[in-house]
Amino acid sequence: NTTAMVSRTLALALFSASISHAAETVLGVYMFHRHGDRTAKQTPPANLTDLGYTEVYHSGQYYRSRYVASDASLKISGLNSDIVLQSQIAVSAPSDTVLQNSAQGFLQGLYPAVGAQLGNETLANGSSVQAPLNGYQLIPIALTSSGGGSEDSSWLQSASGCYNSITSSNNYFTSADYQSLFKSTSGFYDSLTPVINRTFNASQINYKNAYTIFDLINVAEIHNSSIHAFDNILTNDTLFQIRTLADHHEFNLAYNVSEPARAIAGATVAAQAVQYLNNTITANNNFSGPRLGIQFGAYNSFQSFFGLANLTAASEDFYGVPDYASVMIWELFTNTTLPSSGLPPQDDLYVRFLFNNGTSATTTVPQVYPLFGGNAVDLKWTDFVTGMNKFAVGTTQQWCQTCGNITGTCAQFASTPSSSSSSSHSSGNSNVISTAVGGVIGAMVTLAVILGAEALLLLLFGLRVVSKKRLTSAGPTNGAAATGAKA
């Protein structure tokens, strides 16, 4: 029967997958994770919901079963399975309630409480101390200032502190694509007025606010049963159109092939992935060396990386905004037997990229995709580094020159000629931007950037300053800097 056929097919697929991975050894993993379900941006402060907490917790459980547990399907070589070894794992998130709490929830699933047997310590005097909360494991989350408060803001680029990125994203609002869609979708957005007019006024209901309109309706569809009173308006086709317009709007704010600075978020994530995996390699299989890097962040980092890595050539789905609890993963592995000490030669090291659009534990498992517009999914380490370094921004100097910032930390590089092929690429220079340091740079230059950028934009384009908690009145050429949804 059909059920039996499906079961046999699934069993064969799982068997084939296990055979394909049987000879592999995973040496290190870096992942970039989106937060779980949250409340709407238009009703700040945004908070992680119980559903969102469950999503990231289950995601942590899934990746425990994939990489961490003693019987994990792709156990990371040498990684502690039960009691976390702090030097083997690095976790970071911006100063944002939703993202910080998502990281904590994920870690509870990844390294759960160890129980009474493992969660105790015998002191020198012979007495025993039981760890609180049944051996709850404390894993520090590095704080990155860049992106702070992002889930309460409808404009994430300003949080980056990158002047050229802010300017580039604003260029979209004067583009032919934006102008055309603003006009052609006017009637469509007007039809949504009865649904959202308690939050948006008439001048705000348009394509300019495509993401925040989608976000408000999406949250209501998940949490508010009264939304069904508008089922005659919010048909499946209408909901699909709301989502695809938001996808298009946000992708264009996050990436433009002719303006690399627009994708600074994805460029720094690319460098951090290379840096972390490179550190795994240079640790040479030392027991305490880094093996699992986890960063939580906002979706514009996903979309800008999708564009930079030409993942849109692999699937049109990469033009979209990733769902809650989505994950990008870079796996470092080898197909050869590990030597008695150290690692195999670099020629025997490979990297694959995986993406899961949604919660791994409850929807789908991560899928492998080819990077850089090619066909190969397993890239030699050296080819991976070469491909990533074509757009990765991994040093303070690269960041400052890409962003055009000349104050604070960037002042020392103000007169240094820019070079895209600088020796300060992300594979080993001591001046690399770590996740935390990248945030500090953003924090130090943000004030200067905001003051300088706002003054310049106000002077040149007649833009006006609007509170980030309000949406600018709509109009295709007015107030562009204050709108555009990022989360």
Secondary structure, DSSP 8 states (H G I E B T S, - for coil): -HHHHHHHHHHHHHHHHHHHHHT-EEEEEEEEE----B--TTSSS--B-HHHHHHHHHHHHHHIIIIISTT-TT-BTT--SSS--GGGEEEEEES-HHHHHHHHHHHHHHS---HHHHSEEE-TTS-EEE-HHHH------EEESTTTTGGG-S--HHHHT-HHHHHHHHHGGGSHHHHHHHHHTHHHHHTTHHHHTTTS-GGG-SGGGHHHHHHHHHHHHHH-GGGGGGTTTS-HHHHHHHHHHHHHHHHHHH--TT-GGGGHHHHHHHHHHHHHHHHHHHTTT-TTS--EEEEE--HHHHHHHHHHTTGGGT-GGGGS---TT-EEEEEEEESS---SSS---GGGEEEEEEEESS-TTTS---EEE-STT-S-SSEEHHHHHHHHTTT---BHHHHHHHHT--SGGGGGGTTS---TT-TT-TTT-TTB--HHHHHHHHHHHHHHHHHHHHHHHHHHH------TTS-----TTSSGGG-----
